[in-house]
Amino acid sequence: MLRRLLQHVPLTVTQTVLVTRGPQVLAARGALKPVEAADVAVYVAEGWRDTAQTLRIQFMPLPLAPDARLLLTYPLRGGYQLTLVDAESAPLEQLRRLGGQLLTVLAAAGWGDKK
């Protein structure tokens, strides 16, 4: 179901969206290769502290890539996370708007935020 929901997400050529639980990728769509998406999931899981965290912004260097990636992560129910990935220089506000749209779609499907 998650993969079907992500198929309709309007992504740019540099963006990726992931739904993860800890270091495990449950669904992904976008510019990153599967191994890179898995690296992002591990990176987010290592730094994630669920207590009252509603959003996390990080920069992550990717192996063999010249630039870092901008990561925007939101908590979902059941210990899941929604992470949007874009180029390091991407406008944060655009990524936040996309995140808000995705959270609305996921909430309608029962995957809403942890509240």
N, CA, C and O atoms as a printed pandas DataFrame, in Angstrom:
     atom_number atom_name residue_name chain_id  residue_number  x_coord  y_coord  z_coord
0              1         N          MET        A               1    0.813   -1.182    0.000
1              2        CA          MET        A               1    0.000    0.000    0.000
2              3         C          MET        A               1    0.869    1.263    0.000
3              4         O          MET        A               1    0.588    2.220   -0.722
4              5         N          LEU        A               2    1.926    1.253    0.818
5              6        CA          LEU        A               2    2.815    2.421    0.868
6              7         C          LEU        A               2    3.442    2.708   -0.484
7              8         O          LEU        A               2    3.518    3.862   -0.908
8              9         N          ARG        A               3    3.885    1.677   -1.150
9             10        CA          ARG        A               3    4.512    1.871   -2.466
10            11         C          ARG        A               3    3.528    2.497   -3.457
11            12         O          ARG        A               3    3.906    3.353   -4.257
12            13         N          ARG        A               4    2.267    2.066   -3.398
13            14        CA          ARG        A               4    1.256    2.646   -4.288
14            15         C          ARG        A               4    1.035    4.118   -3.966
15            16         O          ARG        A               4    0.899    4.935   -4.876
16            17         N          LEU        A               5    0.997    4.464   -2.694
17            18        CA          LEU        A               5    0.826    5.864   -2.303
18            19         C          LEU        A               5    1.988    6.720   -2.810
19            20         O          LEU        A               5    1.781    7.837   -3.285
20            21         N          LEU        A               6    3.197    6.197   -2.707
21            22        CA          LEU        A               6    4.372    6.962   -3.113
22            23         C          LEU        A               6    4.469    7.126   -4.631
23            24         O          LEU        A               6    5.158    8.030   -5.104
24            25         N          GLN        A               7    3.802    6.281   -5.393
25            26        CA          GLN        A               7    3.861    6.387   -6.847
26            27         C          GLN        A               7    3.264    7.690   -7.366
27            28         O          GLN        A               7    3.575    8.118   -8.478
28            29         N          HIS        A               8    2.415    8.315   -6.572
29            30        CA          HIS        A               8    1.729    9.534   -7.010
30            31         C          HIS        A               8    2.361   10.807   -6.457
31            32         O          HIS        A               8    1.829   11.899   -6.651
32            33         N          VAL        A               9    3.485   10.673   -5.774
33            34        CA          VAL        A               9    4.160   11.826   -5.192
34            35         C          VAL        A               9    4.905   12.586   -6.289
35            36         O          VAL        A               9    5.687   11.989   -7.029
36            37         N          PRO        A              10    4.670   13.906   -6.404
37            38        CA          PRO        A              10    5.353   14.698   -7.443
38            39         C          PRO        A              10    6.778   15.058   -7.021
39            40         O          PRO        A              10    6.988   16.040   -6.308
40            41         N          LEU        A              11    7.742   14.275   -7.455
41            42        CA          LEU        A              11    9.141   14.483   -7.087
42            43         C          LEU        A              11    9.927   15.140   -8.216
43            44         O          LEU        A              11    9.629   14.941   -9.393
44            45         N          THR        A              12   10.934   15.926   -7.842
45            46        CA          THR        A              12   11.870   16.437   -8.834
46            47         C          THR        A              12   12.904   15.346   -9.109
47            48         O          THR        A              12   12.896   14.303   -8.456
48            49         N          VAL        A              13   13.781   15.584  -10.060
49            50        CA          VAL        A              13   14.773   14.561  -10.438
50            51         C          VAL        A              13   15.804   14.297   -9.342
51            52         O          VAL        A              13   16.489   13.274   -9.386
52            53         N          THR        A              14   15.932   15.185   -8.369
53            54        CA          THR        A              14   16.917   14.997   -7.298
54            55         C          THR        A              14   16.305   14.494   -5.997
55            56         O          THR        A              14   17.036   14.220   -5.045
56            57         N          GLN        A              15   14.989   14.369   -5.934
57            58        CA          GLN        A              15   14.320   14.016   -4.677
58            59         C          GLN        A              15   14.034   12.529   -4.553
59            60         O          GLN        A              15   13.872   11.814   -5.542
60            61         N          THR        A              16   13.977   12.088   -3.297
61            62        CA          THR        A              16   13.574   10.721   -2.961
62            63         C          THR        A              16   12.716   10.804   -1.716
63            64         O          THR        A              16   12.948   11.643   -0.845
64            65         N          VAL        A              17   11.730    9.936   -1.635
65            66        CA          VAL        A              17   10.911    9.830   -0.431
66            67         C          VAL        A              17   11.018    8.394    0.075
67            68         O          VAL        A              17   10.948    7.438   -0.697
68            69         N          LEU        A              18   11.190    8.266    1.399
69            70        CA          LEU        A              18   11.337    6.959    2.045
70            71         C          LEU        A              18   10.364    6.841    3.204
71            72         O          LEU        A              18   10.107    7.818    3.907
72            73         N          VAL        A              19    9.827    5.663    3.402
73            74        CA          VAL        A              19    9.129    5.328    4.637
74            75         C          VAL        A              19    9.954    4.217    5.261
75            76         O          VAL        A              19   10.194    3.177    4.647
76            77         N          THR        A              20   10.385    4.456    6.498
77            78        CA          THR        A              20   11.286    3.523    7.166
78            79         C          THR        A              20   10.780    3.199    8.564
79            80         O          THR        A              20    9.933    3.897    9.122
80            81         N          ARG        A              21   11.310    2.150    9.096
81            82        CA          ARG        A              21   11.145    1.832   10.514
82            83         C          ARG        A              21   12.515    1.406   10.996
83            84         O          ARG        A              21   13.023    0.344   10.636
84            85         N          GLY        A              22   13.103    2.260   11.822
85            86        CA          GLY        A              22   14.483    2.028   12.203
86            87         C          GLY        A              22   15.331    2.042   10.946
87            88         O          GLY        A              22   15.144    2.903   10.088
88            89         N          PRO        A              23   16.263    1.103   10.820
89            90        CA          PRO        A              23   17.141    1.094    9.644
90            91         C          PRO        A              23   16.550    0.394    8.424
91            92         O          PRO        A              23   17.234    0.236    7.413
92            93         N          GLN        A              24   15.280   -0.029    8.507
93            94        CA          GLN        A              24   14.662   -0.786    7.424
94            95         C          GLN        A              24   13.833    0.120    6.512
95            96         O          GLN        A              24   12.990    0.881    6.986
96            97         N          VAL        A              25   14.075    0.034    5.212
97            98        CA          VAL        A              25   13.291    0.763    4.219
98            99         C          VAL        A              25   12.060   -0.067    3.877
99           100         O          VAL        A              25   12.178   -1.203    3.419
100          101         N          LEU        A              26   10.873    0.505    4.102
101          102        CA          LEU        A              26    9.632   -0.183    3.771
102          103         C          LEU        A              26    9.145    0.185    2.372
103          104         O          LEU        A              26    8.580   -0.644    1.659
104          105         N          ALA        A              27    9.371    1.434    1.996
105          106        CA          ALA        A              27    8.974    1.896    0.665
106          107         C          ALA        A              27    9.865    3.076    0.301
107          108         O          ALA        A              27   10.226    3.885    1.155
108          109         N          ALA        A              28   10.212    3.160   -0.971
109          110        CA          ALA        A              28   11.052    4.263   -1.442
110          111         C          ALA        A              28   10.721    4.550   -2.893
111          112         O          ALA        A              28   10.356    3.663   -3.664
112          113         N          ARG        A              29   10.860    5.823   -3.236
113          114        CA          ARG        A              29   10.675    6.232   -4.630
114          115         C          ARG        A              29   11.509    7.474   -4.866
115          116         O          ARG        A              29   11.523    8.382   -4.035
116          117         N          GLY        A              30   12.205    7.521   -5.990
117          118        CA          GLY        A              30   12.940    8.723   -6.323
118          119         C          GLY        A              30   14.312    8.468   -6.896
119          120         O          GLY        A              30   14.582    7.424   -7.489
120          121         N          ALA        A              31   15.182    9.460   -6.703
121          122        CA          ALA        A              31   16.488    9.499   -7.357
122          123         C          ALA        A              31   17.523    8.538   -6.763
123          124         O          ALA        A              31   18.436    8.111   -7.470
124          125         N          LEU        A              32   17.399    8.198   -5.500
125          126        CA          LEU        A              32   18.421    7.347   -4.869
126          127         C          LEU        A              32   18.311    5.906   -5.316
127          128         O          LEU        A              32   17.215    5.392   -5.539
128          129         N          LYS        A              33   19.458    5.259   -5.444
129          130        CA          LYS        A              33   19.512    3.826   -5.701
130          131         C          LYS        A              33   19.095    3.107   -4.424
131          132         O          LYS        A              33   19.193    3.690   -3.344
132          133         N          PRO        A              34   18.632    1.855   -4.509
133          134        CA          PRO        A              34   18.210    1.126   -3.313
134          135         C          PRO        A              34   19.275    1.077   -2.212
135          136         O          PRO        A              34   18.945    1.201   -1.032
136          137         N          VAL        A              35   20.537    0.899   -2.581
137          138        CA          VAL        A              35   21.597    0.848   -1.571
138          139         C          VAL        A              35   21.771    2.215   -0.899
139          140         O          VAL        A              35   22.052    2.285    0.297
140          141         N          GLU        A              36   21.606    3.296   -1.659
141          142        CA          GLU        A              36   21.697    4.641   -1.075
142          143         C          GLU        A              36   20.513    4.909   -0.154
143          144         O          GLU        A              36   20.677    5.517    0.904
144          145         N          ALA        A              37   19.324    4.460   -0.546
145          146        CA          ALA        A              37   18.146    4.606    0.312
146          147         C          ALA        A              37   18.350    3.852    1.624
147          148         O          ALA        A              37   17.980    4.346    2.689
148          149         N          ALA        A              38   18.939    2.657    1.548
149          150        CA          ALA        A              38   19.228    1.892    2.755
150          151         C          ALA        A              38   20.231    2.625    3.640
151          152         O          ALA        A              38   20.093    2.618    4.863
152          153         N          ASP        A              39   21.238    3.257    3.038
153          154        CA          ASP        A              39   22.211    4.045    3.807
154          155         C          ASP        A              39   21.523    5.207    4.520
155          156         O          ASP        A              39   21.841    5.507    5.670
156          157         N          VAL        A              40   20.579    5.861    3.840
157          158        CA          VAL        A              40   19.839    6.960    4.455
158          159         C          VAL        A              40   19.027    6.444    5.641
159          160         O          VAL        A              40   19.008    7.083    6.693
160          161         N          ALA        A              41   18.362    5.311    5.492
161          162        CA          ALA        A              41   17.559    4.740    6.580
162          163         C          ALA        A              41   18.416    4.460    7.815
163          164         O          ALA        A              41   18.005    4.755    8.937
164          165         N          VAL        A              42   19.587    3.899    7.613
165          166        CA          VAL        A              42   20.498    3.626    8.728
166          167         C          VAL        A              42   20.952    4.929    9.380
167          168         O          VAL        A              42   20.988    5.034   10.606
168          169         N          TYR        A              43   21.294    5.912    8.566
169          170        CA          TYR        A              43   21.763    7.212    9.057
170          171         C          TYR        A              43   20.680    7.884    9.907
171          172         O          TYR        A              43   20.965    8.403   10.986
172          173         N          VAL        A              44   19.450    7.871    9.418
173          174        CA          VAL        A              44   18.342    8.482   10.164
174          175         C          VAL        A              44   18.094    7.704   11.454
175          176         O          VAL        A              44   17.905    8.308   12.510
176          177         N          ALA        A              45   18.093    6.394   11.384
177          178        CA          ALA        A              45   17.828    5.569   12.572
178          179         C          ALA        A              45   18.865    5.792   13.661
179          180         O          ALA        A              45   18.527    5.806   14.844
180          181         N          GLU        A              46   20.120    5.964   13.275
181          182        CA          GLU        A              46   21.178    6.162   14.262
182          183         C          GLU        A              46   21.005    7.450   15.056
183          184         O          GLU        A              46   21.382    7.506   16.226
184          185         N          GLY        A              47   20.441    8.485   14.441
185          186        CA          GLY        A              47   20.298    9.758   15.122
186          187         C          GLY        A              47   18.904   10.068   15.618
187          188         O          GLY        A              47   18.681   11.110   16.233
188          189         N          TRP        A              48   17.950    9.166   15.356
189          190        CA          TRP        A              48   16.559    9.462   15.694
190          191         C          TRP        A              48   16.295    9.269   17.177
191          192         O          TRP        A              48   16.608    8.224   17.749
192          193         N          ARG        A              49   15.715   10.287   17.788
193          194        CA          ARG        A              49   15.270   10.232   19.176
194          195         C          ARG        A              49   13.795   10.581   19.152
195          196         O          ARG        A              49   13.433   11.735   18.919
196          197         N          ASP        A              50   12.945    9.604   19.388
197          198        CA          ASP        A              50   11.512    9.758   19.202
198          199         C          ASP        A              50   10.849   10.697   20.212
199          200         O          ASP        A              50    9.765   11.210   19.935
200          201         N          THR        A              51   11.446   10.932   21.342
201          202        CA          THR        A              51   10.839   11.734   22.381
202          203         C          THR        A              51   10.581   13.155   21.911
203          204         O          THR        A              51   11.511   13.944   21.742
204          205         N          ALA        A              52    9.316   13.474   21.702
205          206        CA          ALA        A              52    8.852   14.817   21.350
206          207         C          ALA        A              52    9.472   15.370   20.060
207          208         O          ALA        A              52    9.367   16.568   19.797
208          209         N          GLN        A              53   10.092   14.550   19.282
209          210        CA          GLN        A              53   10.678   15.022   18.031
210          211         C          GLN        A              53    9.594   15.010   16.954
211          212         O          GLN        A              53    9.026   13.960   16.654
212          213         N          THR        A              54    9.309   16.176   16.374
213          214        CA          THR        A              54    8.267   16.280   15.357
214          215         C          THR        A              54    8.842   16.440   13.954
215          216         O          THR        A              54    8.129   16.305   12.959
216          217         N          LEU        A              55   10.117   16.726   13.888
217          218        CA          LEU        A              55   10.773   16.972   12.606
218          219         C          LEU        A              55   12.274   16.977   12.856
219          220         O          LEU        A              55   12.744   17.435   13.898
220          221         N          ARG        A              56   13.007   16.468   11.897
221          222        CA          ARG        A              56   14.464   16.518   12.009
222          223         C          ARG        A              56   15.053   16.854   10.650
223          224         O          ARG        A              56   14.689   16.256    9.637
224          225         N          ILE        A              57   15.958   17.808   10.637
225          226        CA          ILE        A              57   16.663   18.218    9.428
226          227         C          ILE        A              57   18.120   17.818    9.598
227          228         O          ILE        A              57   18.745   18.148   10.606
228          229         N          GLN        A              58   18.663   17.106    8.612
229          230        CA          GLN        A              58   20.053   16.657    8.663
230          231         C          GLN        A              58   20.689   16.807    7.281
231          232         O          GLN        A              58   20.002   16.917    6.266
232          233         N          PHE        A              59   22.000   16.808    7.276
233          234        CA          PHE        A              59   22.768   16.713    6.039
234          235         C          PHE        A              59   23.580   15.441    6.122
235          236         O          PHE        A              59   24.203   15.159    7.146
236          237         N          MET        A              60   23.576   14.672    5.045
237          238        CA          MET        A              60   24.264   13.386    5.035
238          239         C          MET        A              60   25.140   13.275    3.807
239          240         O          MET        A              60   24.651   13.378    2.682
240          241         N          PRO        A              61   26.444   13.065    4.012
241          242        CA          PRO        A              61   27.293   12.781    2.850
242          243         C          PRO        A              61   27.005   11.368    2.349
243          244         O          PRO        A              61   26.869   10.439    3.145
244          245         N          LEU        A              62   26.913   11.208    1.036
245          246        CA          LEU        A              62   26.709    9.880    0.460
246          247         C          LEU        A              62   28.015    9.407   -0.165
247          248         O          LEU        A              62   28.697   10.175   -0.843
248          249         N          PRO        A              63   28.363    8.146    0.063
249          250        CA          PRO        A              63   29.585    7.624   -0.542
250          251         C          PRO        A              63   29.547    7.772   -2.064
251          252         O          PRO        A              63   28.520    7.523   -2.695
252          253         N          LEU        A              64   30.644    8.167   -2.627
253          254        CA          LEU        A              64   30.817    8.325   -4.070
254          255         C          LEU        A              64   29.969    9.440   -4.684
255          256         O          LEU        A              64   29.835    9.515   -5.906
256          257         N          ALA        A              65   29.401   10.300   -3.850
257          258        CA          ALA        A              65   28.631   11.440   -4.366
258          259         C          ALA        A              65   29.385   12.719   -4.009
259          260         O          ALA        A              65   29.925   12.827   -2.908
260          261         N          PRO        A              66   29.429   13.689   -4.925
261          262        CA          PRO        A              66   30.195   14.906   -4.666
262          263         C          PRO        A              66   29.581   15.810   -3.599
263          264         O          PRO        A              66   30.302   16.512   -2.890
264          265         N          ASP        A              67   28.260   15.795   -3.482
265          266        CA          ASP        A              67   27.592   16.673   -2.529
266          267         C          ASP        A              67   26.833   15.860   -1.481
267          268         O          ASP        A              67   26.494   14.697   -1.698
268          269         N          ALA        A              68   26.580   16.493   -0.356
269          270        CA          ALA        A              68   25.774   15.868    0.690
270          271         C          ALA        A              68   24.309   15.916    0.281
271          272         O          ALA        A              68   23.947   16.573   -0.695
272          273         N          ARG        A              69   23.482   15.225    1.025
273          274        CA          ARG        A              69   22.042   15.233    0.802
274          275         C          ARG        A              69   21.351   15.889    1.991
275          276         O          ARG        A              69   21.768   15.729    3.138
276          277         N          LEU        A              70   20.295   16.623    1.696
277          278        CA          LEU        A              70   19.442   17.219    2.704
278          279         C          LEU        A              70   18.373   16.199    3.060
279          280         O          LEU        A              70   17.684   15.685    2.179
280          281         N          LEU        A              71   18.232   15.900    4.359
281          282        CA          LEU        A              71   17.241   14.940    4.832
282          283         C          LEU        A              71   16.239   15.661    5.721
283          284         O          LEU        A              71   16.622   16.410    6.619
284          285         N          LEU        A              72   14.973   15.435    5.472
285          286        CA          LEU        A              72   13.901   15.990    6.283
286          287         C          LEU        A              72   13.063   14.811    6.741
287          288         O          LEU        A              72   12.452   14.131    5.916
288          289         N          THR        A              73   13.022   14.554    8.051
289          290        CA          THR        A              73   12.371   13.360    8.580
290          291         C          THR        A              73   11.245   13.737    9.534
291          292         O          THR        A              73   11.401   14.592   10.406
292          293         N          TYR        A              74   10.106   13.073    9.345
293          294        CA          TYR        A              74    8.932   13.240   10.206
294          295         C          TYR        A              74    8.597   11.901   10.856
295          296         O          TYR        A              74    8.739   10.860   10.214
296          297         N          PRO        A              75    8.153   11.902   12.117
297          298        CA          PRO        A              75    7.708   10.647   12.732
298          299         C          PRO        A              75    6.307   10.282   12.264
299          300         O          PRO        A              75    5.474   11.156   12.025
300          301         N          LEU        A              76    6.058    8.995   12.136
301          302        CA          LEU        A              76    4.733    8.467   11.831
302          303         C          LEU        A              76    4.326    7.529   12.961
303          304         O          LEU        A              76    5.127    7.240   13.850
304          305         N          ARG        A              77    3.113    7.064   12.928
305          306        CA          ARG        A              77    2.640    6.121   13.957
306          307         C          ARG        A              77    3.450    4.839   13.949
307          308         O          ARG        A              77    3.991    4.431   12.922
308          309         N          GLY        A              78    3.521    4.216   15.110
309          310        CA          GLY        A              78    4.127    2.897   15.213
310          311         C          GLY        A              78    5.631    2.852   15.063
311          312         O          GLY        A              78    6.189    1.794   14.771
312          313         N          GLY        A              79    6.304    3.981   15.258
313          314        CA          GLY        A              79    7.761    3.985   15.154
314          315         C          GLY        A              79    8.287    4.105   13.730
315          316         O          GLY        A              79    9.474    3.881   13.492
316          317         N          TYR        A              80    7.434    4.450   12.792
317          318        CA          TYR        A              80    7.840    4.640   11.406
318          319         C          TYR        A              80    8.273    6.086   11.190
319          320         O          TYR        A              80    7.909    6.975   11.960
320          321         N          GLN        A              81    9.053    6.312   10.138
321          322        CA          GLN        A              81    9.480    7.665    9.775
322          323         C          GLN        A              81    9.264    7.882    8.282
323          324         O          GLN        A              81    9.374    6.962    7.471
324          325         N          LEU        A              82    8.955    9.127    7.951
325          326        CA          LEU        A              82    8.881    9.586    6.572
326          327         C          LEU        A              82   10.086   10.483    6.362
327          328         O          LEU        A              82   10.238   11.483    7.064
328          329         N          THR        A              83   10.944   10.149    5.411
329          330        CA          THR        A              83   12.135   10.953    5.133
330          331         C          THR        A              83   12.112   11.397    3.681
331          332         O          THR        A              83   11.924   10.598    2.764
332          333         N          LEU        A              84   12.310   12.698    3.501
333          334        CA          LEU        A              84   12.455   13.275    2.165
334          335         C          LEU        A              84   13.918   13.619    1.979
335          336         O          LEU        A              84   14.547   14.193    2.868
336          337         N          VAL        A              85   14.452   13.273    0.834
337          338        CA          VAL        A              85   15.865   13.472    0.534
338          339         C          VAL        A              85   15.971   14.344   -0.720
339          340         O          VAL        A              85   15.261   14.134   -1.704
340          341         N          ASP        A              86   16.873   15.325   -0.657
341          342        CA          ASP        A              86   17.096   16.183   -1.820
342          343         C          ASP        A              86   18.562   16.591   -1.836
343          344         O          ASP        A              86   19.326   16.244   -0.935
344          345         N          ALA        A              87   18.942   17.323   -2.857
345          346        CA          ALA        A              87   20.306   17.828   -2.964
346          347         C          ALA        A              87   20.590   18.780   -1.812
347          348         O          ALA        A              87   19.683   19.436   -1.301
348          349         N          GLU        A              88   21.823   18.850   -1.417
349          350        CA          GLU        A              88   22.265   19.695   -0.303
350          351         C          GLU        A              88   21.821   21.149   -0.459
351          352         O          GLU        A              88   21.488   21.805    0.528
352          353         N          SER        A              89   21.815   21.646   -1.673
353          354        CA          SER        A              89   21.495   23.048   -1.928
354          355         C          SER        A              89   20.009   23.292   -2.217
355          356         O          SER        A              89   19.628   24.412   -2.558
356          357         N          ALA        A              90   19.182   22.279   -2.088
357          358        CA          ALA        A              90   17.759   22.416   -2.390
358          359         C          ALA        A              90   17.078   23.351   -1.384
359          360         O          ALA        A              90   17.484   23.411   -0.224
360          361         N          PRO        A              91   16.053   24.076   -1.820
361          362        CA          PRO        A              91   15.332   24.949   -0.899
362          363         C          PRO        A              91   14.550   24.131    0.128
363          364         O          PRO        A              91   13.736   23.279   -0.229
364          365         N          LEU        A              92   14.805   24.398    1.384
365          366        CA          LEU        A              92   14.159   23.655    2.467
366          367         C          LEU        A              92   12.645   23.842    2.444
367          368         O          LEU        A              92   11.911   22.887    2.699
368          369         N          GLU        A              93   12.169   25.024    2.150
369          370        CA          GLU        A              93   10.730   25.285    2.179
370          371         C          GLU        A              93    9.975   24.413    1.179
371          372         O          GLU        A              93    8.874   23.949    1.475
372          373         N          GLN        A              94   10.547   24.188    0.014
373          374        CA          GLN        A              94    9.921   23.324   -0.987
374          375         C          GLN        A              94    9.802   21.894   -0.456
375          376         O          GLN        A              94    8.779   21.237   -0.645
376          377         N          LEU        A              95   10.845   21.426    0.201
377          378        CA          LEU        A              95   10.831   20.081    0.765
378          379         C          LEU        A              95    9.816   19.983    1.908
379          380         O          LEU        A              95    9.144   18.962    2.055
380          381         N          ARG        A              96    9.706   21.032    2.709
381          382        CA          ARG        A              96    8.730   21.043    3.801
382          383         C          ARG        A              96    7.301   21.016    3.266
383          384         O          ARG        A              96    6.443   20.340    3.834
384          385         N          ARG        A              97    7.036   21.739    2.188
385          386        CA          ARG        A              97    5.691   21.714    1.587
386          387         C          ARG        A              97    5.353   20.309    1.086
387          388         O          ARG        A              97    4.247   19.812    1.297
388          389         N          LEU        A              98    6.317   19.680    0.423
389          390        CA          LEU        A              98    6.113   18.320   -0.052
390          391         C          LEU        A              98    5.872   17.383    1.130
391          392         O          LEU        A              98    5.002   16.514    1.070
392          393         N          GLY        A              99    6.636   17.559    2.197
393          394        CA          GLY        A              99    6.440   16.751    3.398
394          395         C          GLY        A              99    5.048   16.920    3.972
395          396         O          GLY        A              99    4.421   15.942    4.378
396          397         N          GLY        A             100    4.555   18.151    4.011
397          398        CA          GLY        A             100    3.203   18.407    4.508
398          399         C          GLY        A             100    2.148   17.711    3.662
399          400         O          GLY        A             100    1.186   17.153    4.190
400          401         N          GLN        A             101    2.332   17.746    2.346
401          402        CA          GLN        A             101    1.397   17.069    1.450
402          403         C          GLN        A             101    1.414   15.557    1.690
403          404         O          GLN        A             101    0.366   14.912    1.742
404          405         N          LEU        A             102    2.609   15.012    1.833
405          406        CA          LEU        A             102    2.737   13.571    2.066
406          407         C          LEU        A             102    2.130   13.156    3.402
407          408         O          LEU        A             102    1.483   12.113    3.496
408          409         N          LEU        A             103    2.334   13.961    4.420
409          410        CA          LEU        A             103    1.761   13.652    5.731
410          411         C          LEU        A             103    0.238   13.619    5.658
411          412         O          LEU        A             103   -0.397   12.780    6.298
412          413         N          THR        A             104   -0.349   14.524    4.883
413          414        CA          THR        A             104   -1.807   14.545    4.713
414          415         C          THR        A             104   -2.288   13.266    4.037
415          416         O          THR        A             104   -3.266   12.657    4.474
416          417         N          VAL        A             105   -1.600   12.859    2.970
417          418        CA          VAL        A             105   -1.964   11.635    2.250
418          419         C          VAL        A             105   -1.786   10.412    3.157
419          420         O          VAL        A             105   -2.654    9.541    3.199
420          421         N          LEU        A             106   -0.679   10.347    3.872
421          422        CA          LEU        A             106   -0.429    9.209    4.756
422          423         C          LEU        A             106   -1.431    9.164    5.905
423          424         O          LEU        A             106   -1.855    8.082    6.310
424          425         N          ALA        A             107   -1.811   10.319    6.432
425          426        CA          ALA        A             107   -2.804   10.369    7.512
426          427         C          ALA        A             107   -4.144    9.825    7.019
427          428         O          ALA        A             107   -4.817    9.086    7.737
428          429         N          ALA        A             108   -4.530   10.189    5.802
429          430        CA          ALA        A             108   -5.787    9.697    5.238
430          431         C          ALA        A             108   -5.764    8.179    5.053
431          432         O          ALA        A             108   -6.809    7.529    5.076
432          433         N          ALA        A             109   -4.575    7.625    4.871
433          434        CA          ALA        A             109   -4.418    6.180    4.689
434          435         C          ALA        A             109   -4.152    5.464    6.007
435          436         O          ALA        A             109   -3.917    4.255    6.014
436          437         N          GLY        A             110   -4.187    6.193    7.128
437          438        CA          GLY        A             110   -3.976    5.560    8.425
438          439         C          GLY        A             110   -2.536    5.514    8.899
439          440         O          GLY        A             110   -2.235    4.873    9.906
440          441         N          TRP        A             111   -1.634    6.191    8.179
441          442        CA          TRP        A             111   -0.214    6.193    8.539
442          443         C          TRP        A             111    0.196    7.529    9.128
443          444         O          TRP        A             111    1.378    7.873    9.091
444          445         N          GLY        A             112   -0.730    8.283    9.664
445          446        CA          GLY        A             112   -0.470    9.643   10.110
446          447         C          GLY        A             112    0.615    9.791   11.140
447          448         O          GLY        A             112    1.288    8.828   11.508
448          449         N          ASP        A             113    0.776   11.032   11.607
449          450        CA          ASP        A             113    1.832   11.297   12.584
450          451         C          ASP        A             113    1.538   10.548   13.876
451          452         O          ASP        A             113    0.474    9.950   14.040
452          453         N          LYS        A             114    2.490   10.594   14.779
453          454        CA          LYS        A             114    2.437    9.753   15.979
454          455         C          LYS        A             114    1.440   10.222   17.014
455          456         O          LYS        A             114    1.297    9.563   18.044
456          457         N          LYS        A             115    0.747   11.316   16.801
457          458        CA          LYS        A             115   -0.215   11.837   17.785
458          459         C          LYS        A             115   -1.384   10.907   17.968
459          460         O          LYS        A             115   -2.283   11.193   18.758
